Amino acid sequence: MIRIFLSIILILSFAFAEKKTVPIIIESNHFEYFNNQKLAIYKKDVVVRKGLFILYADLMKVFFDQAGNIKKIIAEGNVRFKKGEYSGSSDKATYEADKDLIKLIENAKVKKGNNVLEGDEIDYYLKEEKAIVIGKNKKVRTIIIPEETKK
């Protein structure tokens, strides 16, 4: 049981962890910024890069605090991410900077090779390296393929 839990935590921590000093690059076919609301909206083929982490979505809303730092990100439509051998997908994803929390919402899946973690929602607290997988409409599912031991 401990090995399963550690495998899940490793999948999530390697997939999402990046240093805060690494620049974030956001590209899309359409961009709107609303200064009064401190809101940026990216539409159509949105790609976000931060170091080795790449996030794709159809629509992304980025909310800023008064100092111009990212407060919250909402990604919607065909959300996918990749970092090295880690990948994942969901219908929607959010990032809350104050909690250092990433939520994959609806049809959430994280993969490393053949290992898979699935649920209706995956909440991952980056600082704590804590994952909570919620099955609202279906059971949470974990597939762990044991590695062959070398002799």
Residue, then its C-alpha position, 0 to 999 in steps of 0.5 A: m500500500i505504501r508503495i502504491f501511495l509513493s508511486i502516485i505522489l511521484i507521478l504527480s510531483f514530477a509532472f507539476a514541480e518547477k522552480k518559481t524563477v523559471p519564466i512562464i511562456i503563454e502562446s495562443n491565437h487570440f489574447e485579451y487583457f482587462n486591466n480593471q479586472k486584472l484578467a488575461i484571456y487566451k483563446k484557441d490553441v493555448v500553449v503554456r511552457k514553464g521549463l520542461f512543463i507544457l500545458y495545452a488548452d482551448l481557453m485559459k483565463v489568468f487572474f493577477d493580484q495587484a502586484g502583477n503576480i499570477k493568482k489563479i489560472i483556469a484552463e478549459g477544453n481539451v486540457r492536456f499537459k506533458k513533462g518528460e515521461y509524465s502526461g495527463s489530461s482533463d476537461k478543465a484544470t485550475y491552479e491556485a497560487d496561494k494554496d499552490l494547488i493544481k486541480l484536474i477536473e472532470n475525466a482527470k488522468v495522470k500517466k507515467g509510462n503505463n502507470v495511470l491515476e484516474g478520477d473525476e477530480i485530482d487535487y495536487y498540493l505542490k508544496e505538501e506533495k499531497a494528492i487527493v483523488i475524488g470519484k464523484n461519478k465513478k470510482v478512483r482508478t490506479i494502475i501500477i505496472p511493476e518494473e522488472t527487477k534486474k538479476 
